[in-house]
Amino acid sequence: MPVFDFSSASEEKEAFVCTYTAFTSDSSKKTPDDPILVLDNQQKQWSHHSTGVFCNQSQWTAFEFKEEDETFRSNILRIDARFVNLIKWLGENHINVLLSGENRADGYAVYKIRENAFHGGTKLSAADGFLQYVMERLLSSSAPEQEDEDEELDESTVNTSDDNESVDDESEKSDVENEDNKSENDDSEDDNEELDETDDSKDSEEVKEKVSANKSNEE
């Protein structure tokens, strides 16, 4: 009887995809026109007050609506950049929340988030005060600036350019030194050749003197 080896079967996991785009806002009060975030409502028109939990944002950027005995998952389409980390924290800690929003053509615009009791419904949790304090701080803050990141990139580019120029200068200096050494070697070889020629000339004169001396002795 053939046995299938399950250990050789590869488990393919779906790649994580961020479903939203972050936008910047400096407003201190959220409305349907300027919401905290926008959820996909193509699957269903969500209630004005809806309960549920945010998914773990490192796995799926969505919100799970809990309606009676059913759960519906809706992707986050847009989000105020100031609230990205808060939504991530709510999802990681499975905090039950109560959303206040409005269905629009581009999605369900959420303008208020409250922490509700564990058993669901519209009853707020005793810990909602802390969540509202955090949200007030975020609303009073300025939108994250992209200029800092751009400046860091510019500085990195400048430093890289300076390093390249430094390398080029060192390379040019090395080439000049090599040419100087080559020139010195050539001069040294020329001097050696001149010395060799001088020695050969002296030897030739000495030979001639010896030959003439021998002839004079024979005579």
C-alpha positions as CSV (number, residue, x, y, z in Angstrom):
1,M,0.0,0.0,0.0
2,P,1.6,3.3,-1.1
3,V,2.3,5.8,1.7
4,F,2.3,9.5,1.1
5,D,5.1,11.3,2.8
6,F,3.6,14.5,4.2
7,S,7.0,15.7,5.3
8,S,7.9,16.4,1.7
9,A,4.8,18.5,1.2
10,S,5.6,22.2,1.1
11,E,3.5,24.6,3.1
12,E,2.9,27.8,1.1
13,K,2.0,30.9,3.1
14,E,0.3,33.9,1.6
15,A,2.6,36.9,1.4
16,F,1.7,39.8,3.6
17,V,0.1,42.8,1.7
18,C,-0.5,46.2,3.2
19,T,-4.0,47.1,2.0
20,Y,-4.0,50.8,2.9
21,T,-2.4,54.0,2.0
22,A,-1.5,56.5,4.8
23,F,-2.4,60.1,4.4
24,T,-1.4,63.2,6.4
25,S,-3.7,65.3,8.4
26,D,-3.3,68.0,11.1
27,S,-7.0,68.2,12.1
28,S,-7.7,68.0,15.9
29,K,-11.2,66.7,15.4
30,K,-12.2,63.8,13.2
31,T,-15.3,63.7,11.0
32,P,-16.6,61.6,8.1
33,D,-15.0,64.1,5.7
34,D,-11.6,63.8,7.5
35,P,-11.7,60.3,9.2
36,I,-9.3,58.3,11.2
37,L,-9.4,55.5,8.7
38,V,-11.6,54.2,5.9
39,L,-12.7,50.5,5.7
40,D,-13.8,48.6,2.6
41,N,-17.7,48.5,2.5
42,Q,-18.2,46.7,-0.8
43,Q,-19.0,43.5,1.0
44,K,-21.5,45.1,3.3
45,Q,-22.8,48.4,4.4
46,W,-21.6,48.6,8.0
47,S,-23.7,50.0,10.9
48,H,-23.2,53.5,12.2
49,H,-21.9,52.0,15.5
50,S,-20.1,48.7,14.9
51,T,-18.1,46.5,17.2
52,G,-15.1,44.2,16.5
53,V,-11.3,44.0,16.7
54,F,-8.5,45.0,14.5
55,C,-6.5,42.2,13.0
56,N,-2.8,41.7,13.7
57,Q,-1.5,44.3,11.3
58,S,1.7,42.3,10.6
59,Q,-0.5,39.6,9.1
60,W,-3.5,41.4,7.7
61,T,-4.3,45.1,7.7
62,A,-8.1,44.7,8.3
63,F,-10.9,45.0,10.9
64,E,-13.2,42.2,11.9
65,F,-16.8,43.3,12.4
66,K,-18.8,41.2,14.9
67,E,-22.5,41.2,14.2
68,E,-24.6,38.8,16.3
69,D,-23.0,35.3,15.6
70,E,-21.2,36.3,12.4
71,T,-17.7,37.8,11.8
72,F,-16.9,39.9,8.7
73,R,-13.4,41.0,7.7
74,S,-12.9,44.3,6.0
75,N,-9.6,45.7,4.7
76,I,-8.3,49.1,5.8
77,L,-8.2,51.3,2.7
78,R,-6.9,54.6,4.0
79,I,-5.6,55.7,7.4
80,D,-4.3,58.9,9.1
81,A,-0.6,58.4,9.4
82,R,-0.7,59.5,13.1
83,F,-2.9,56.5,14.0
84,V,-0.9,53.7,12.3
85,N,1.0,52.6,15.4
86,L,-2.2,52.8,17.6
87,I,-4.1,50.6,15.2
88,K,-1.2,48.2,15.2
89,W,-1.2,48.1,19.0
90,L,-5.0,47.5,19.2
91,G,-4.6,44.6,16.8
92,E,-1.7,43.0,18.6
93,N,-3.5,43.1,21.9
94,H,-7.0,42.1,20.5
95,I,-8.7,45.1,22.0
96,N,-12.5,45.1,21.5
97,V,-13.5,48.4,20.1
98,L,-16.7,50.3,19.1
99,L,-16.4,52.2,15.8
100,S,-18.5,55.2,14.8
101,G,-18.5,55.7,11.0
102,E,-20.4,56.5,7.9
103,N,-20.8,54.6,4.7
104,R,-19.6,56.5,1.7
105,A,-18.8,55.8,-1.9
106,D,-15.1,55.3,-1.1
107,G,-15.7,53.2,2.0
108,Y,-16.8,53.2,5.6
109,A,-15.3,56.4,7.1
110,V,-14.4,55.8,10.8
111,Y,-14.2,59.1,12.8
112,K,-14.4,57.7,16.4
113,I,-12.9,54.6,18.1
114,R,-14.0,53.6,21.7
115,E,-13.0,50.6,23.7
116,N,-16.0,48.5,24.6
117,A,-16.6,45.7,27.1
118,F,-15.2,42.2,26.4
119,H,-18.6,40.7,25.8
120,G,-19.4,43.0,23.0
121,G,-22.4,45.3,22.5
122,T,-22.2,49.1,22.9
123,K,-21.1,49.1,26.6
124,L,-17.8,50.9,27.0
125,S,-14.9,49.4,28.9
126,A,-13.5,50.9,32.0
127,A,-10.2,51.2,30.1
128,D,-11.7,53.5,27.5
129,G,-10.5,56.5,29.3
130,F,-6.9,55.6,28.6
131,L,-7.6,55.0,24.9
132,Q,-9.3,58.4,24.6
133,Y,-6.4,60.0,26.3
134,V,-4.0,58.5,23.7
135,M,-6.2,59.5,20.8
136,E,-6.5,63.1,22.1
137,R,-2.7,63.2,22.2
138,L,-2.5,61.9,18.6
139,L,-5.1,64.4,17.4
140,S,-3.2,67.3,19.0
141,S,0.1,66.2,17.3
142,S,1.3,67.3,13.9
143,A,1.3,65.0,10.9
144,P,4.5,63.0,10.5
145,E,7.0,64.9,8.3
146,Q,8.5,63.2,5.2
147,E,11.2,66.0,5.0
148,D,13.3,64.4,7.7
149,E,13.6,61.1,5.7
150,D,14.3,63.1,2.5
151,E,17.1,65.0,4.3
152,E,18.6,61.8,5.6
153,L,18.6,60.4,2.1
154,D,20.2,63.6,0.8
155,E,22.9,63.5,3.5
156,S,23.5,59.8,2.7
157,T,23.9,60.7,-1.0
158,V,26.3,63.5,-0.2
159,N,28.4,61.3,2.1
160,T,28.5,58.7,-0.6
161,S,29.5,61.3,-3.2
162,D,32.3,62.6,-0.9
163,D,33.6,59.1,-0.3
164,N,33.7,58.5,-4.1
165,E,35.5,61.8,-4.6
166,S,38.0,60.8,-1.9
167,V,38.6,57.5,-3.5
168,D,39.1,59.2,-6.9
169,D,41.6,61.6,-5.3
170,E,43.5,58.8,-3.7
171,S,43.5,56.9,-7.0
172,E,44.8,60.0,-8.9
173,K,47.5,60.6,-6.2
174,S,48.6,56.9,-6.5
175,D,48.8,57.2,-10.3
176,V,51.0,60.3,-10.0
177,E,53.3,58.6,-7.5
178,N,53.5,55.6,-9.8
179,E,54.4,57.9,-12.7
180,D,57.1,59.6,-10.6
181,N,58.6,56.3,-9.5
182,K,58.6,55.1,-13.1
183,S,60.3,58.3,-14.2
184,E,62.9,57.9,-11.4
185,N,63.6,54.3,-12.5
186,D,64.0,55.4,-16.1
187,D,66.4,58.1,-15.1
188,S,68.3,55.5,-13.0
189,E,68.5,53.2,-16.0
190,D,69.8,56.0,-18.2
191,D,72.5,56.8,-15.6
192,N,73.5,53.2,-15.5
193,E,73.8,53.0,-19.2
194,E,76.0,56.2,-19.3
195,L,78.2,54.7,-16.6
196,D,78.5,51.4,-18.6
197,E,79.4,53.4,-21.8
198,T,82.1,55.4,-19.8
199,D,83.6,52.2,-18.4
200,D,83.7,50.6,-21.9
201,S,85.5,53.7,-23.2
202,K,88.0,53.6,-20.4
203,D,88.7,49.9,-21.1
204,S,89.2,50.6,-24.8
205,E,91.7,53.3,-24.1
206,E,93.7,51.1,-21.7
207,V,93.8,48.3,-24.3
208,K,95.1,50.8,-26.9
209,E,97.8,52.1,-24.6
210,K,99.0,48.5,-23.8
211,V,99.1,47.6,-27.5
212,S,101.2,50.7,-28.3
213,A,103.5,50.0,-25.4
214,N,104.1,46.4,-26.7
215,K,105.0,47.7,-30.1
216,S,107.4,50.2,-28.8
217,N,109.2,47.5,-26.8
218,E,109.5,45.2,-29.8
219,E,111.1,48.0,-31.8
